[in-house]
Amino acid sequence: MEDFSSALEAIGECAISPLLPFSPAFQVIQEVKSLPDFLMFPVFLALRPQDHSTSASLQDCPDIEVIHTMTAFTIFANEARGQSQLSSDALKYACQNWVFHLSRAPARGPADRMLNHEFKLFWDRCLLSWLERQWCLKGLRSCLLMLSEGQKLAQ
């Protein structure tokens, strides 16, 4: 439960820059932010990094439509988590450290423009896929911290 409280706090503190185009990854964060706690909790359970000794359960939910929706979401999340865990160590490292490396890259004229172009392509086209993978690997708080740093680079 402490992890969930921590995630709620991180979502509440997440500031999304209105100066940047609203990418799908930030739309997901906004959607999660707008969920009532009783729906946010199953999302949190489904997408948190697991130690394989626990699993998400929706048996206590009284609304059958919510049960079916959250079951489908949990299946999706389990598949995404499984794919994330099967990733190579190099891909996991890149997923978890790209912001760190980009934020420390020196400006070098044409090479800097090319890096900036590639970053913008990633930011516009691949950020949602990254969010899914990173959330499954390291949790929501990690995603929010990296998105915050990434927003600084995108401006």
Disulfide bonds with the S-S distance in Angstrom:
none
